[in-house]
């Protein structure tokens, strides 16, 4: 049995509309963020915590190649764990990714996490932890939303031409092109590449 004509084009169009909607939702969230100037991820976490009236603790972890980031919500605070054995820009992105899950209010199905909590958060009582979000437990759509929001926050914090922007490489240019679609007229959409 063959697929009906045009099914791939229809699927591609639906995917583009879904991504457009996702980007609009992320951009709306960014407009509500209290962005620090100069930008600092840790200061952003403090400002978000103040706005929500709920502390955010940043905890470096040694993942040994496992989970690089995790968000855990206790009864009294949110805890964002991030890999300590990586570069500061990578740590910042991990923190932004996990903060994005918090901002998007992502919740996985109930998980058994007591062992993970003891391993990653030895100073927290696992009984106090209400929910734990590790990167591998999200739905694909939640991962896309968190990654897009984290990338858009970084883009807003460091717009093209900013000193941090000059450190971008070919990989970030390809990611930017994939996330930044421009209307090419007649309903066609083409990626906008930023070449230096």
N, C-alpha and C positions, 0 to 999 in steps of 0.2 A: 504494500500500500504506500502511495506517495503522499507527501504533504500538499495541501492546496496551494495554488499559485499565490505568491505574495505574502505567505505566512511569515517569512523571515523579515520582510520589510515592515510588516505590522508589528512583529515582536520588537524590532529595533526602534520603531517609533514609540511604542509603549515604554521601553527602557529609557529613552531620552526624556519623555514626559515625566517619568518617575524620578529620574535624576534631577531634572529641573525643579520639580516640587521639593525634593530633598534639599537642594541648594537654597531655595527660597526660605524654607523653614530654618535652615542653619543661619542664613544671613539675618533673619528676624531675631534669632537668639543672640547673635553677636551685637545687634543694635541695643540690646538690653544689658549687655555686659559693662561693668565698671572698669574700663581699660586704664591701667596705670600708665603714666608717662614720666620717665621713660618706661618702656615695657619690660616687665619682669614676671615670669610665670609664677614664681612663689608669691609675689605681691598680688597678682591676679587672684590666686587662690585665697589669700587673706581678704581681699575685697569681696569676693563671691561669698565667703563665709560670713562676713559682716552683713552683707545684704540679705542672706538667708537666715541670719540669726543662729547659725549652727557652725561650730568649729570644723575646720578641715585640717587634719594632721598629715604631713608629708613624711613618709617613712622609707628611707633607702633600704633595699633588700639585696641579698646575694642570691640570684636565681639559679646560678650554675647552668645557664642555657635553657631554663624552664620559662615560666611566665615572667615577662618583663615588666608588667604593670598590673595593678589590681585596685579596685575600689571596694572598700568594705564599709558598710554603714552600721554603726552601733546605735544604741539608744540615745547616746549623748553627742556623738561626733561622726563625721565622715573621715575615713582613713584612705589615703591614696598612697599605695606602695609603688616604688619605681626602682628599676635596676640601678645599683650603685656603681657597677663596674663597666660604665660606658661613658661616652663623652657628655659634656654638659648640654650641648644642643639636643642630643638624643634623649637625655633625661627630661629635658624641657618638653619634648614632643610626647614622650610617654605620659608625663604628668598631664599635659593638655588633652591627650586622648582619654585618659581616665576621668579627668574633670568634665570632658564632653559627655561621657556616659552619665555622670551625675547630673549635668545640666539638661540632658535629654530625658532624664528620669527613666533610664533603662532598668528593667528588672528581669532577671532570668527566671525560669521555672525554679521552684524550690530545690535547693541543692543540699547535699550532705557535705559540709565543709569543715567540720571540727578538726580533722587532721591537717588540712591546708592552713587553717587559722593558727594552729599550734606551731606549724613549721614556719610560716611567713610572719606571724604576728605573735611571738612568744609572750609579749607583755600584755596581750588582751585575753580576757576570759572568753573562750569560744561561745559560751552561753549568752554573752552580751551581744554577740554579732548577729544582727537581724538578717543581713543579706551580704553576700560576697559576689563581686563581679570580677572574674578573671577573663582575660582576652579570649580564651578558648571556649567560654561558655555562652557567648552572645550569638544571637541570630545574625546571619550575614547582613541583613538590612540595618541592624543596630551597629554593627562594626563599620559599615559604610558611613552611616550618619556620624558616628563618633570620630572617625578618621577625617571626614570632610570638615566637620566643625573644628577639629584641632588644626587642620591645615589652613582654614579660613581665618581662624584667630591669629595664627602666625603671619598670614599674609597681611591682615589688618595692622598688626603690630609692626611689621617690617615691610612696608609697601615697596614696589619697584623703585629703584634708585636709592633706597635707604642703605646705609653702610652694611648691614647684615645681608642685604640682597645680593651684594657683589660676591659673597661666598658661595652662592648657589652653583650647583654643577649641572651636568647634563641630565642626571636622574630627576632632580627637582624640576627642571624645565619640562621633562616629559610628563611628570605628575601634574604640573600646572596646566599643561596643554590639555590633558585629559579632563581636568576639572573646570576649565575656563572656555566654554563654547560661546561663539559669537554668531549672530544671525547673518548668514551670507546672502540673504534675499531669497525670494521665491520659496520660502519654507525650508531652505537647506541650511544646515548648521555645520560649521567648520571649526576645528580647533584653532585657537590663536596661539601661535608659538612665539615665545620671547627669546630671540637669539641675541647673543652678545658678541 
